[in-house]
Amino acid sequence: MKISMKRIPKTTNWVEGTAGRYGFQALVFEENSCYGIEEGRVSKLYIWKGEGASKKYIAEYDRGWGKEPSTEEEKRAFRAIWEFLERA
């Protein structure tokens, strides 16, 4: 899965990007945190598919799970994005 991202704005820890047919926004810190996913660097992560009125969130993490990915495809997308962000 091809993943691309950019900082928004460039002076913050917020990033946005795409991974295949999914879009995402995340808050990624320099160091691990007790608030991060599995105590990692990503403390907020929103992943969706679709645009506009058809936009559907598949994962929402904001210092804890609001919505976990449910299908195997969604879980694979989440894992690919999360691992990418932890290394970024």
PyMOL CGO cylinders between C-alpha atoms (Angstrom):
from pymol import cmd
from pymol.cgo import CYLINDER

trace = [
    CYLINDER, 0.00, 0.00, 0.00, 1.45, 3.34, -1.04, 0.3, 1, 1, 1, 1, 1, 1,
    CYLINDER, 1.45, 3.34, -1.04, 1.35, 5.91, 1.77, 0.3, 1, 1, 1, 1, 1, 1,
    CYLINDER, 1.35, 5.91, 1.77, 2.03, 9.62, 1.46, 0.3, 1, 1, 1, 1, 1, 1,
    CYLINDER, 2.03, 9.62, 1.46, 1.78, 12.36, 4.08, 0.3, 1, 1, 1, 1, 1, 1,
    CYLINDER, 1.78, 12.36, 4.08, 2.47, 16.01, 4.84, 0.3, 1, 1, 1, 1, 1, 1,
    CYLINDER, 2.47, 16.01, 4.84, 2.45, 18.18, 7.96, 0.3, 1, 1, 1, 1, 1, 1,
    CYLINDER, 2.45, 18.18, 7.96, -0.51, 20.54, 8.44, 0.3, 1, 1, 1, 1, 1, 1,
    CYLINDER, -0.51, 20.54, 8.44, 0.58, 23.27, 8.94, 0.3, 1, 1, 1, 1, 1, 1,
    CYLINDER, 0.58, 23.27, 8.94, 4.27, 22.57, 8.56, 0.3, 1, 1, 1, 1, 1, 1,
    CYLINDER, 4.27, 22.57, 8.56, 5.13, 23.79, 12.09, 0.3, 1, 1, 1, 1, 1, 1,
    CYLINDER, 5.13, 23.79, 12.09, 2.86, 21.36, 14.01, 0.3, 1, 1, 1, 1, 1, 1,
    CYLINDER, 2.86, 21.36, 14.01, 2.80, 17.67, 14.86, 0.3, 1, 1, 1, 1, 1, 1,
    CYLINDER, 2.80, 17.67, 14.86, -0.39, 17.17, 12.82, 0.3, 1, 1, 1, 1, 1, 1,
    CYLINDER, -0.39, 17.17, 12.82, -0.05, 15.21, 9.59, 0.3, 1, 1, 1, 1, 1, 1,
    CYLINDER, -0.05, 15.21, 9.59, -2.47, 14.19, 6.87, 0.3, 1, 1, 1, 1, 1, 1,
    CYLINDER, -2.47, 14.19, 6.87, -2.16, 11.81, 4.01, 0.3, 1, 1, 1, 1, 1, 1,
    CYLINDER, -2.16, 11.81, 4.01, -3.45, 8.93, 1.96, 0.3, 1, 1, 1, 1, 1, 1,
    CYLINDER, -3.45, 8.93, 1.96, -2.91, 5.20, 2.01, 0.3, 1, 1, 1, 1, 1, 1,
    CYLINDER, -2.91, 5.20, 2.01, -4.41, 3.47, -0.99, 0.3, 1, 1, 1, 1, 1, 1,
    CYLINDER, -4.41, 3.47, -0.99, -8.07, 4.45, -1.00, 0.3, 1, 1, 1, 1, 1, 1,
    CYLINDER, -8.07, 4.45, -1.00, -7.99, 5.69, 2.61, 0.3, 1, 1, 1, 1, 1, 1,
    CYLINDER, -7.99, 5.69, 2.61, -7.37, 9.18, 3.95, 0.3, 1, 1, 1, 1, 1, 1,
    CYLINDER, -7.37, 9.18, 3.95, -5.99, 9.96, 7.39, 0.3, 1, 1, 1, 1, 1, 1,
    CYLINDER, -5.99, 9.96, 7.39, -5.04, 12.70, 9.85, 0.3, 1, 1, 1, 1, 1, 1,
    CYLINDER, -5.04, 12.70, 9.85, -2.87, 12.11, 12.90, 0.3, 1, 1, 1, 1, 1, 1,
    CYLINDER, -2.87, 12.11, 12.90, -1.11, 13.82, 15.77, 0.3, 1, 1, 1, 1, 1, 1,
    CYLINDER, -1.11, 13.82, 15.77, 2.40, 12.34, 15.92, 0.3, 1, 1, 1, 1, 1, 1,
    CYLINDER, 2.40, 12.34, 15.92, 4.94, 13.29, 18.60, 0.3, 1, 1, 1, 1, 1, 1,
    CYLINDER, 4.94, 13.29, 18.60, 8.73, 12.98, 18.65, 0.3, 1, 1, 1, 1, 1, 1,
    CYLINDER, 8.73, 12.98, 18.65, 8.67, 10.58, 21.61, 0.3, 1, 1, 1, 1, 1, 1,
    CYLINDER, 8.67, 10.58, 21.61, 6.41, 7.81, 22.87, 0.3, 1, 1, 1, 1, 1, 1,
    CYLINDER, 6.41, 7.81, 22.87, 3.55, 8.72, 25.19, 0.3, 1, 1, 1, 1, 1, 1,
    CYLINDER, 3.55, 8.72, 25.19, 1.21, 6.94, 27.58, 0.3, 1, 1, 1, 1, 1, 1,
    CYLINDER, 1.21, 6.94, 27.58, -1.59, 8.49, 25.46, 0.3, 1, 1, 1, 1, 1, 1,
    CYLINDER, -1.59, 8.49, 25.46, -0.32, 7.01, 22.19, 0.3, 1, 1, 1, 1, 1, 1,
    CYLINDER, -0.32, 7.01, 22.19, -1.54, 3.88, 20.45, 0.3, 1, 1, 1, 1, 1, 1,
    CYLINDER, -1.54, 3.88, 20.45, 0.20, 1.06, 22.33, 0.3, 1, 1, 1, 1, 1, 1,
    CYLINDER, 0.20, 1.06, 22.33, 2.10, 3.84, 24.17, 0.3, 1, 1, 1, 1, 1, 1,
    CYLINDER, 2.10, 3.84, 24.17, 3.70, 4.95, 20.91, 0.3, 1, 1, 1, 1, 1, 1,
    CYLINDER, 3.70, 4.95, 20.91, 4.10, 8.32, 19.18, 0.3, 1, 1, 1, 1, 1, 1,
    CYLINDER, 4.10, 8.32, 19.18, 0.61, 8.51, 17.60, 0.3, 1, 1, 1, 1, 1, 1,
    CYLINDER, 0.61, 8.51, 17.60, -1.83, 10.02, 20.12, 0.3, 1, 1, 1, 1, 1, 1,
    CYLINDER, -1.83, 10.02, 20.12, -4.64, 10.86, 17.66, 0.3, 1, 1, 1, 1, 1, 1,
    CYLINDER, -4.64, 10.86, 17.66, -5.48, 9.07, 14.43, 0.3, 1, 1, 1, 1, 1, 1,
    CYLINDER, -5.48, 9.07, 14.43, -8.51, 9.36, 12.15, 0.3, 1, 1, 1, 1, 1, 1,
    CYLINDER, -8.51, 9.36, 12.15, -8.82, 7.11, 9.10, 0.3, 1, 1, 1, 1, 1, 1,
    CYLINDER, -8.82, 7.11, 9.10, -11.63, 7.26, 6.54, 0.3, 1, 1, 1, 1, 1, 1,
    CYLINDER, -11.63, 7.26, 6.54, -12.62, 6.13, 3.10, 0.3, 1, 1, 1, 1, 1, 1,
    CYLINDER, -12.62, 6.13, 3.10, -14.69, 8.12, 0.64, 0.3, 1, 1, 1, 1, 1, 1,
    CYLINDER, -14.69, 8.12, 0.64, -15.12, 11.87, 0.26, 0.3, 1, 1, 1, 1, 1, 1,
    CYLINDER, -15.12, 11.87, 0.26, -17.77, 14.44, 1.06, 0.3, 1, 1, 1, 1, 1, 1,
    CYLINDER, -17.77, 14.44, 1.06, -21.16, 12.97, 1.94, 0.3, 1, 1, 1, 1, 1, 1,
    CYLINDER, -21.16, 12.97, 1.94, -19.90, 9.41, 1.40, 0.3, 1, 1, 1, 1, 1, 1,
    CYLINDER, -19.90, 9.41, 1.40, -16.97, 9.84, 3.83, 0.3, 1, 1, 1, 1, 1, 1,
    CYLINDER, -16.97, 9.84, 3.83, -16.98, 6.98, 6.36, 0.3, 1, 1, 1, 1, 1, 1,
    CYLINDER, -16.98, 6.98, 6.36, -14.60, 6.81, 9.31, 0.3, 1, 1, 1, 1, 1, 1,
    CYLINDER, -14.60, 6.81, 9.31, -13.12, 3.37, 9.83, 0.3, 1, 1, 1, 1, 1, 1,
    CYLINDER, -13.12, 3.37, 9.83, -10.91, 4.24, 12.82, 0.3, 1, 1, 1, 1, 1, 1,
    CYLINDER, -10.91, 4.24, 12.82, -10.88, 7.02, 15.42, 0.3, 1, 1, 1, 1, 1, 1,
    CYLINDER, -10.88, 7.02, 15.42, -8.26, 7.15, 18.16, 0.3, 1, 1, 1, 1, 1, 1,
    CYLINDER, -8.26, 7.15, 18.16, -8.05, 10.22, 20.43, 0.3, 1, 1, 1, 1, 1, 1,
    CYLINDER, -8.05, 10.22, 20.43, -5.95, 9.18, 23.43, 0.3, 1, 1, 1, 1, 1, 1,
    CYLINDER, -5.95, 9.18, 23.43, -8.19, 6.11, 23.40, 0.3, 1, 1, 1, 1, 1, 1,
    CYLINDER, -8.19, 6.11, 23.40, -10.40, 4.26, 20.94, 0.3, 1, 1, 1, 1, 1, 1,
    CYLINDER, -10.40, 4.26, 20.94, -13.59, 5.94, 19.77, 0.3, 1, 1, 1, 1, 1, 1,
    CYLINDER, -13.59, 5.94, 19.77, -13.99, 3.57, 16.81, 0.3, 1, 1, 1, 1, 1, 1,
    CYLINDER, -13.99, 3.57, 16.81, -11.78, 0.60, 16.08, 0.3, 1, 1, 1, 1, 1, 1,
    CYLINDER, -11.78, 0.60, 16.08, -11.39, -0.82, 12.57, 0.3, 1, 1, 1, 1, 1, 1,
    CYLINDER, -11.39, -0.82, 12.57, -13.80, -3.75, 12.18, 0.3, 1, 1, 1, 1, 1, 1,
    CYLINDER, -13.80, -3.75, 12.18, -13.12, -5.63, 8.92, 0.3, 1, 1, 1, 1, 1, 1,
    CYLINDER, -13.12, -5.63, 8.92, -9.88, -7.37, 8.01, 0.3, 1, 1, 1, 1, 1, 1,
    CYLINDER, -9.88, -7.37, 8.01, -9.27, -4.83, 5.23, 0.3, 1, 1, 1, 1, 1, 1,
    CYLINDER, -9.27, -4.83, 5.23, -9.78, -1.94, 7.66, 0.3, 1, 1, 1, 1, 1, 1,
    CYLINDER, -9.78, -1.94, 7.66, -7.46, -3.57, 10.22, 0.3, 1, 1, 1, 1, 1, 1,
    CYLINDER, -7.46, -3.57, 10.22, -4.75, -3.99, 7.54, 0.3, 1, 1, 1, 1, 1, 1,
    CYLINDER, -4.75, -3.99, 7.54, -5.13, -0.34, 6.49, 0.3, 1, 1, 1, 1, 1, 1,
    CYLINDER, -5.13, -0.34, 6.49, -4.95, 0.84, 10.10, 0.3, 1, 1, 1, 1, 1, 1,
    CYLINDER, -4.95, 0.84, 10.10, -1.86, -1.26, 10.83, 0.3, 1, 1, 1, 1, 1, 1,
    CYLINDER, -1.86, -1.26, 10.83, -0.06, -0.04, 7.67, 0.3, 1, 1, 1, 1, 1, 1,
    CYLINDER, -0.06, -0.04, 7.67, -0.82, 3.63, 8.44, 0.3, 1, 1, 1, 1, 1, 1,
    CYLINDER, -0.82, 3.63, 8.44, 0.00, 3.36, 12.14, 0.3, 1, 1, 1, 1, 1, 1,
    CYLINDER, 0.00, 3.36, 12.14, 3.32, 1.57, 11.54, 0.3, 1, 1, 1, 1, 1, 1,
    CYLINDER, 3.32, 1.57, 11.54, 4.22, 4.13, 8.86, 0.3, 1, 1, 1, 1, 1, 1,
    CYLINDER, 4.22, 4.13, 8.86, 3.51, 7.01, 11.27, 0.3, 1, 1, 1, 1, 1, 1,
    CYLINDER, 3.51, 7.01, 11.27, 5.51, 5.42, 14.10, 0.3, 1, 1, 1, 1, 1, 1,
    CYLINDER, 5.51, 5.42, 14.10, 8.56, 5.35, 11.79, 0.3, 1, 1, 1, 1, 1, 1,
    CYLINDER, 8.56, 5.35, 11.79, 7.99, 8.79, 10.20, 0.3, 1, 1, 1, 1, 1, 1,
]
cmd.load_cgo(trace, "trace")
